Amino acid sequence: MHRSKWLIKLVLFFSSVNIGIAQIPELAQDISPLLYGEEIPDLSLTSVDGDKQSLSDIVSAKPTILLFYRGGWCPYCNTQLSEVQKVEAEIIKLGYQIVAISPDSPEELNKSIDKNELKYRLYSDADGSLTKAIGIAFKAPERNVNMLFKNSGGLNDGFLPVPSVFVVDKDRRILFEYINPDYKTRLSSKMLIAVLETL
């Protein structure tokens, strides 16, 4: 009897942990992102070739701009991706690399690369593990759920990332962040360069 009570408590504990992880806010303005100085968790992302890579491996070479966007279907995201491409040479000269992350599947990422003529790397966080861990995920409007499920290769359970820019060091520590629940308002490339010059 004592053992069965212990097992029930253990099951209830892990159920509550899983529920806590799965819960994301209904609205973009209710997210609770990681803050300056905190380390982004070392989770895996999928490359355009379908290979899994840990975030620590991706950022270990040099400080990194992590650009989280909603997907290749979003015109505001495509504009931002293209604008960042225009200043990539300046960003590299300042000692940084660019990594863009979305819920899109590797196939969809390749479409974005071709459409926007991108040279920097794109990664898939299709199930939202990293997006949710950073605290920038929220529940997608019902009208987007089927499209997100399809574009993620069936892994998106109905979330969207708030478009965000994180600058992290080689140990994944946040040096700067720009997060705006209004998906139409993005950090300009000019402002990004100004930020990098002051870090």
Contacts in CASP RR format, 6 or more apart in sequence:
PFRMAT RR
TARGET T0000
AUTHOR 0000-0000-0000
METHOD contacts of the structure
MODEL  1
MHRSKWLIKLVLFFSSVNIGIAQIPELAQDISPLLYGEEIPDLSLTSVDG
DKQSLSDIVSAKPTILLFYRGGWCPYCNTQLSEVQKVEAEIIKLGYQIVA
ISPDSPEELNKSIDKNELKYRLYSDADGSLTKAIGIAFKAPERNVNMLFK
NSGGLNDGFLPVPSVFVVDKDRRILFEYINPDYKTRLSSKMLIAVLETL
21 132 0 8 1.000
24 132 0 8 1.000
24 135 0 8 1.000
24 137 0 8 1.000
24 138 0 8 1.000
24 139 0 8 1.000
24 159 0 8 1.000
25 31 0 8 1.000
25 32 0 8 1.000
25 138 0 8 1.000
25 139 0 8 1.000
26 138 0 8 1.000
26 139 0 8 1.000
27 138 0 8 1.000
27 139 0 8 1.000
27 181 0 8 1.000
28 138 0 8 1.000
28 160 0 8 1.000
28 162 0 8 1.000
28 181 0 8 1.000
28 182 0 8 1.000
28 183 0 8 1.000
29 181 0 8 1.000
30 138 0 8 1.000
31 135 0 8 1.000
31 136 0 8 1.000
31 137 0 8 1.000
31 138 0 8 1.000
31 162 0 8 1.000
31 179 0 8 1.000
31 181 0 8 1.000
32 135 0 8 1.000
33 134 0 8 1.000
33 135 0 8 1.000
33 136 0 8 1.000
33 162 0 8 1.000
33 164 0 8 1.000
33 177 0 8 1.000
33 179 0 8 1.000
34 40 0 8 1.000
34 134 0 8 1.000
34 135 0 8 1.000
34 174 0 8 1.000
34 177 0 8 1.000
35 174 0 8 1.000
35 177 0 8 1.000
36 174 0 8 1.000
36 175 0 8 1.000
36 176 0 8 1.000
36 177 0 8 1.000
37 173 0 8 1.000
37 174 0 8 1.000
37 175 0 8 1.000
38 173 0 8 1.000
38 174 0 8 1.000
39 171 0 8 1.000
39 172 0 8 1.000
39 173 0 8 1.000
39 174 0 8 1.000
40 55 0 8 1.000
40 66 0 8 1.000
40 130 0 8 1.000
40 133 0 8 1.000
40 134 0 8 1.000
40 166 0 8 1.000
40 168 0 8 1.000
40 172 0 8 1.000
40 173 0 8 1.000
40 174 0 8 1.000
41 55 0 8 1.000
41 130 0 8 1.000
41 133 0 8 1.000
41 134 0 8 1.000
41 172 0 8 1.000
42 54 0 8 1.000
42 55 0 8 1.000
42 56 0 8 1.000
42 172 0 8 1.000
43 54 0 8 1.000
43 55 0 8 1.000
43 129 0 8 1.000
43 130 0 8 1.000
43 133 0 8 1.000
44 52 0 8 1.000
44 53 0 8 1.000
44 54 0 8 1.000
44 55 0 8 1.000
44 129 0 8 1.000
45 52 0 8 1.000
45 53 0 8 1.000
45 54 0 8 1.000
45 55 0 8 1.000
45 58 0 8 1.000
45 101 0 8 1.000
45 123 0 8 1.000
45 124 0 8 1.000
45 125 0 8 1.000
45 130 0 8 1.000
46 52 0 8 1.000
46 53 0 8 1.000
46 106 0 8 1.000
46 123 0 8 1.000
46 124 0 8 1.000
46 125 0 8 1.000
46 126 0 8 1.000
47 53 0 8 1.000
47 106 0 8 1.000
47 121 0 8 1.000
47 123 0 8 1.000
47 124 0 8 1.000
48 106 0 8 1.000
48 109 0 8 1.000
48 110 0 8 1.000
48 113 0 8 1.000
48 121 0 8 1.000
48 122 0 8 1.000
48 123 0 8 1.000
48 124 0 8 1.000
49 106 0 8 1.000
50 106 0 8 1.000
50 124 0 8 1.000
53 123 0 8 1.000
55 130 0 8 1.000
55 172 0 8 1.000
56 172 0 8 1.000
58 64 0 8 1.000
58 99 0 8 1.000
58 121 0 8 1.000
58 123 0 8 1.000
59 66 0 8 1.000
59 99 0 8 1.000
59 168 0 8 1.000
59 169 0 8 1.000
59 170 0 8 1.000
59 172 0 8 1.000
60 170 0 8 1.000
61 97 0 8 1.000
61 170 0 8 1.000
62 95 0 8 1.000
62 96 0 8 1.000
62 97 0 8 1.000
62 170 0 8 1.000
63 95 0 8 1.000
63 96 0 8 1.000
63 97 0 8 1.000
63 167 0 8 1.000
63 168 0 8 1.000
63 169 0 8 1.000
63 170 0 8 1.000
63 175 0 8 1.000
63 199 0 8 1.000
64 96 0 8 1.000
64 97 0 8 1.000
64 98 0 8 1.000
64 99 0 8 1.000
64 167 0 8 1.000
64 168 0 8 1.000
65 84 0 8 1.000
65 91 0 8 1.000
65 96 0 8 1.000
65 97 0 8 1.000
65 98 0 8 1.000
65 99 0 8 1.000
65 165 0 8 1.000
65 166 0 8 1.000
65 167 0 8 1.000
65 192 0 8 1.000
65 196 0 8 1.000
66 99 0 8 1.000
66 101 0 8 1.000
66 164 0 8 1.000
66 165 0 8 1.000
66 166 0 8 1.000
66 167 0 8 1.000
66 168 0 8 1.000
67 80 0 8 1.000
67 81 0 8 1.000
67 84 0 8 1.000
67 98 0 8 1.000
67 99 0 8 1.000
67 100 0 8 1.000
67 101 0 8 1.000
67 164 0 8 1.000
67 165 0 8 1.000
68 100 0 8 1.000
68 101 0 8 1.000
68 102 0 8 1.000
68 131 0 8 1.000
68 134 0 8 1.000
68 136 0 8 1.000
68 161 0 8 1.000
68 162 0 8 1.000
68 163 0 8 1.000
68 164 0 8 1.000
68 165 0 8 1.000
68 166 0 8 1.000
69 77 0 8 1.000
69 80 0 8 1.000
69 81 0 8 1.000
69 100 0 8 1.000
69 101 0 8 1.000
69 102 0 8 1.000
69 161 0 8 1.000
69 163 0 8 1.000
70 76 0 8 1.000
70 77 0 8 1.000
70 102 0 8 1.000
70 103 0 8 1.000
70 160 0 8 1.000
70 161 0 8 1.000
70 163 0 8 1.000
70 183 0 8 1.000
71 77 0 8 1.000
71 102 0 8 1.000
71 103 0 8 1.000
71 104 0 8 1.000
71 108 0 8 1.000
71 112 0 8 1.000
71 151 0 8 1.000
72 78 0 8 1.000
72 102 0 8 1.000
72 104 0 8 1.000
72 108 0 8 1.000
72 111 0 8 1.000
72 112 0 8 1.000
72 115 0 8 1.000
72 151 0 8 1.000
73 147 0 8 1.000
73 151 0 8 1.000
74 183 0 8 1.000
76 163 0 8 1.000
76 183 0 8 1.000
76 184 0 8 1.000
76 186 0 8 1.000
77 102 0 8 1.000
77 163 0 8 1.000
78 112 0 8 1.000
78 115 0 8 1.000
78 116 0 8 1.000
79 186 0 8 1.000
80 163 0 8 1.000
80 186 0 8 1.000
81 100 0 8 1.000
81 112 0 8 1.000
81 116 0 8 1.000
81 118 0 8 1.000
82 116 0 8 1.000
82 117 0 8 1.000
82 118 0 8 1.000
83 188 0 8 1.000
83 189 0 8 1.000
84 91 0 8 1.000
84 98 0 8 1.000
84 100 0 8 1.000
84 120 0 8 1.000
84 189 0 8 1.000
84 192 0 8 1.000
85 116 0 8 1.000
85 117 0 8 1.000
85 118 0 8 1.000
85 119 0 8 1.000
85 120 0 8 1.000
86 189 0 8 1.000
87 189 0 8 1.000
87 192 0 8 1.000
87 193 0 8 1.000
88 98 0 8 1.000
88 119 0 8 1.000
88 120 0 8 1.000
90 193 0 8 1.000
91 97 0 8 1.000
91 98 0 8 1.000
91 192 0 8 1.000
91 193 0 8 1.000
91 196 0 8 1.000
94 193 0 8 1.000
94 196 0 8 1.000
94 197 0 8 1.000
96 167 0 8 1.000
96 196 0 8 1.000
97 120 0 8 1.000
97 121 0 8 1.000
98 120 0 8 1.000
98 121 0 8 1.000
99 120 0 8 1.000
99 121 0 8 1.000
99 122 0 8 1.000
99 123 0 8 1.000
100 118 0 8 1.000
100 120 0 8 1.000
100 121 0 8 1.000
100 122 0 8 1.000
100 123 0 8 1.000
101 122 0 8 1.000
101 123 0 8 1.000
101 124 0 8 1.000
101 125 0 8 1.000
101 130 0 8 1.000
101 131 0 8 1.000
101 161 0 8 1.000
102 108 0 8 1.000
102 109 0 8 1.000
102 112 0 8 1.000
102 122 0 8 1.000
102 124 0 8 1.000
102 125 0 8 1.000
102 161 0 8 1.000
103 124 0 8 1.000
103 125 0 8 1.000
103 126 0 8 1.000
103 128 0 8 1.000
103 131 0 8 1.000
103 148 0 8 1.000
103 151 0 8 1.000
103 152 0 8 1.000
103 155 0 8 1.000
103 156 0 8 1.000
103 159 0 8 1.000
103 160 0 8 1.000
103 161 0 8 1.000
104 112 0 8 1.000
104 122 0 8 1.000
104 124 0 8 1.000
104 126 0 8 1.000
104 151 0 8 1.000
104 152 0 8 1.000
105 124 0 8 1.000
105 126 0 8 1.000
105 151 0 8 1.000
105 152 0 8 1.000
105 153 0 8 1.000
105 154 0 8 1.000
105 155 0 8 1.000
106 124 0 8 1.000
107 153 0 8 1.000
108 124 0 8 1.000
108 151 0 8 1.000
108 152 0 8 1.000
109 122 0 8 1.000
109 123 0 8 1.000
109 124 0 8 1.000
112 118 0 8 1.000
112 122 0 8 1.000
113 122 0 8 1.000
124 152 0 8 1.000
125 131 0 8 1.000
125 161 0 8 1.000
126 152 0 8 1.000
126 153 0 8 1.000
126 154 0 8 1.000
126 155 0 8 1.000
126 156 0 8 1.000
127 152 0 8 1.000
127 155 0 8 1.000
127 156 0 8 1.000
127 157 0 8 1.000
128 137 0 8 1.000
128 155 0 8 1.000
128 156 0 8 1.000
128 159 0 8 1.000
128 161 0 8 1.000
131 137 0 8 1.000
131 159 0 8 1.000
131 161 0 8 1.000
132 159 0 8 1.000
134 164 0 8 1.000
134 166 0 8 1.000
136 161 0 8 1.000
136 162 0 8 1.000
136 164 0 8 1.000
136 179 0 8 1.000
137 159 0 8 1.000
137 160 0 8 1.000
137 161 0 8 1.000
137 162 0 8 1.000
138 159 0 8 1.000
138 160 0 8 1.000
138 162 0 8 1.000
139 158 0 8 1.000
139 159 0 8 1.000
139 160 0 8 1.000
140 148 0 8 1.000
140 156 0 8 1.000
140 158 0 8 1.000
140 159 0 8 1.000
140 160 0 8 1.000
144 158 0 8 1.000
144 160 0 8 1.000
145 158 0 8 1.000
148 156 0 8 1.000
148 158 0 8 1.000
148 159 0 8 1.000
148 160 0 8 1.000
149 156 0 8 1.000
149 157 0 8 1.000
149 158 0 8 1.000
162 179 0 8 1.000
162 180 0 8 1.000
162 181 0 8 1.000
162 183 0 8 1.000
163 179 0 8 1.000
163 180 0 8 1.000
163 183 0 8 1.000
163 186 0 8 1.000
164 177 0 8 1.000
164 178 0 8 1.000
164 179 0 8 1.000
164 180 0 8 1.000
165 176 0 8 1.000
165 177 0 8 1.000
165 178 0 8 1.000
165 179 0 8 1.000
165 187 0 8 1.000
165 192 0 8 1.000
166 174 0 8 1.000
166 176 0 8 1.000
166 177 0 8 1.000
167 174 0 8 1.000
167 175 0 8 1.000
167 176 0 8 1.000
167 177 0 8 1.000
167 195 0 8 1.000
167 196 0 8 1.000
167 199 0 8 1.000
168 174 0 8 1.000
168 175 0 8 1.000
169 175 0 8 1.000
175 199 0 8 1.000
176 195 0 8 1.000
176 199 0 8 1.000
178 187 0 8 1.000
180 186 0 8 1.000
180 187 0 8 1.000
END
